[in-house]
Amino acid sequence: MKFSANQDLDIPQFELFDRLSNFESFERQAIRRGVSVSRQGSLVSMSGLKWNCSFKLRGRQRTALIELVEFEQGHSMSFYVVNASMNIRVLLDLSALSVNQTRLIATSVLEAKTLAARLLVQSLKLTRSKANRRYQSRLSQITNMIVQNA
């Protein structure tokens, strides 16, 4: 199942990309929310960058491996999230609308690996419009946080 949302922001493209690629900030926010995060790889080269995450969701301890698979400076980045029950591909793409305005397009593709995950994806398909609204809303919250924490 594929989700896509976009957000227009009053910030230059390369400045927004720098804020989105400030992975240390996102790591700190995750830790404050109770996620155990350990990074593999170097933030300097951005190659081979991975995060092992452990968190509690719906009463159960979950783990996920997040890998930065594509990093095109100033334009896009792509992540691959591996979980025991699901794989998720996330693409963040930036395009300049003007000198001081940028459009962020976020796309996520969910691939279920277990029966329970397939049921979850199927229920999301049945409520696709509501799920898309929630995805757009969450992207708006994240981008507002990024813009405010300049």
PyMOL commands that set and color helices and strands:
alter all, ss='L'
color gray80, all
select helices_A, chain A and resi 13-20+23-32+115-126+128-148
alter helices_A, ss='H'
color red, helices_A
select strands_A, chain A and resi 2-9+36-40+50-57+60-72+76-82+86-98+101-112
alter strands_A, ss='S'
color yellow, strands_A
deselect
rebuild
show_as cartoon
